[in-house]
Amino acid sequence: MDNKGYIKEPSLTSLKIMASKNGEVTSFSVDVPVKKESQLEKSKQITFCWDNLTVTAKGTDARKGLCGTKIGRRDFVPDKNILQNVSGYCKPGEVLAIMGASGAGKSTLLNALTFRNLSGLTVKSGARYANGVTVTPNSLTSVSAYVQQDDLFIGTLTVREHLNFQAAVRMDRHVPHEERMQRVEEVMRELGLKKCEKTLIGVQGRIKGISGGEAKRLAVASEVITNPPLLFCDEPTSGLDSYMAQNVVEVLKNLSDQGKTIVCTIHQPSSQVFAMFDRILLMAEGRVAFLGNTNDAVDFFQNINRPCPYNFNPADHYIHVLAVRPGNEAQCREEINSICDSFAVTEAGRMVEQEVKLQIQHALQTTGDDLKKSVNKSPYKASWLEQFRATMWRSFLSVIKEPMLMHVRVISTVVMAFILGILYLGQEENQVGIQNINGALFLMLTNMTFSNMFSVVNVFCAELPIFLREHFNGMYRTDVYFLSKQLVEFPIFLVTPILFCAIFYFMVGMNEEFARFCIACLVLIAVTQVVVGFGYMVSCIAPDVQVALALAPAFIIPVMIFGGFFLNGGSLPVWLSWLQYISWFKYSNEILVVNQWRGVTFDDCNHTDSSYPANCVASGEEIFAQLNFEEGKIPFNFGMLVVLAVGFRIVGYFALLAKTFRKSS
């Protein structure tokens, strides 16, 4: 290992050997290989503490109703204290379990410690320290990992593929590929995932995959693959039976035995699970009711006349004592405040304050310097190119394995092309055929719009929670994810419009010149890219898929009206005419109509012959005049389609980027 800690090939050391023969002493050297210490084998230990954390929820004016109208004379609701001067610490080799009844503030405490999910909350006071050094969101991310309660994965990947991706983007950029794969093997063996390494993770209700216990262990494996010294877990046993819950906590206990600092929230642990915790933090009404060893908790509750009954789960007893029971809220809160005050003056309570102050005053010099350097350091371990390569690889696997994007999309495109083609089958270039073919051209645009837009909104919105979680974990940048997503899905959105056009175009009987067919295909490809960009934009702006599906049609219908089929462009009101410039229907429909009828004349119309109807159309130029289209605007229209495709993506990217901002308080 060089002076920067990078891994090199195993080196040789010279061993000098002395030998005696016939009274003569000779010496010779032998090169002996020396095993180098892996960069991942050594993990710096961290004591994590927090001092006087106070978190409030913003109050509301109960007098204000809809649109600010007054609905009564109720008083202003003040800010509510969720956490009140909470202090604590956790040392290396310990599992600290944060426990409490519902509403006690344990989840808020974990969120405040990790700078996550603080929307609607304000951290009024307090700080977090790692080895006595104040941490920021970036510096904490660089030395810690966070196992969240909900398991979010790309369900079409296998367990090994998922961990390979984690190793690619979460390990230091100087770790060789062989060592990354070795670490993946070690983690799978340690967490019992080796037997399911080739099994799909699965999507609930759609793709069968690994069990709930395996999914929870996979979530832990994803975080510990970089061997972090500090690990946060949000209710790691949620949704598991007692056996699997015990299995998961055993994994955490084994990790702590390796010198890691582990802080977790836990809900109703069994007695076996409770016995595995080194220390517990009992929360009640946003205050610390107890912090110390599990054995000391028995003595504390004995001293305050709340002893744990014999053969009773201590965790259940503590939570019951500290719970606010309905119908007796005032008395319960009074008892809770008394318990919290009693703990604050005990030796254990004073020790918490002393330990926090000691950590701040006597920060470990070496690790402290490292943490200070990481305050303004990027949280990303991998380089931009490595992030891009890994996300491209994962996105490619998810796309080719995702039935909604591959099989269903292709099959539905072919089926829809044949169904619509049968309806418009064999149109002729006459007065009747003009209206039918123009309708078929506009139908092509409508089909490309709605089919592609809804598929993008559904799939992209489903991945947004995964992206946000991984981004906050310092795995990859927003631009890397957004760009790789576009590039990987480009082929499928290139094939489907060509496939649809190849079937529908000739079944209808449109202009048979090959050049004109190619132009029609290019138009559908361009429209598809505009619609996909629009879908990405709506997905990034909307908070969830339901809102996105409601917003998209509300915008598409107006721009579709300005496409020149339902409303003549020359009759638009001045105050609404600007909307036509963001209508991809307008640009694409004009190209398709001009491409279809340019230079075409009709045998069933002659304006010099009175035997033909006076309002018949004799040439394609008359069609353009009626629709207010221009032949020379084809290059301009193509350019505007490109501008819209790029513009929607830019807006979508910045909307996605805005979602990645988080509070640093």
Buried (B, 14 or more C-beta within 10 A) or exposed (E): EEEEEEBEEEEEEEEEEEEEEEEEEEEEEEEEEEEEEBBBEEBBBBBBBBBBBBBBBEEEEEBBEEEEEEEEEEEEEEEEBBBBBBBBBBBBBBBBBBBBBEBBBBBBBBBBBBBBBBEEBBBBEBBBBBBBBBBBBBBBBBBBBBBBBEBBBBBBBBBBBBBBBBBBBBBBEEBBEEBBBBBBEEBBEBBBBEEBBEBBBBBEEEBEBBEEBBBBBBBBBBBBBBBBBBBBBBBBBBBBEEEBBBBBBBBBBEBBEBBBBBBBBBBBBBEBBBEBBBBBBBBBBBBBBBBBBBEBBBEBBEEBEBEBEEEEBBBBBBBEBBBBEEEEEEEBEEBBBEBBEBBBEBEBBEBBBEBBBBBBEEBBEEBBEBBBEBBEBEBBBBEEEBBBBBBBBBBBBBBEBBEEBBEEBBEBBBEBBBEBBEEBEEBEBBBEBBEBBBBBBBBBBBBBBBBBBBBBBBBBBBBBEBBBBBBBBBBBBBBBBBBBBBBBBEEBBBBBBBBBBBBBBEBBBBBEEEEBBEBBBBBBBBBBBBBBBBBBBBBBBBEEBEBBBEBBEEBBEEBBBBBBBEBEBEEBEEEEEEBBEBBBBBBBBBBBBBBBBBEBBBEBBEEEEEEBEEEBBBBBBBBBEEBEBEBEBBEEBBEBBBBBBEBBBEBBBEBBBEBEEBBEB
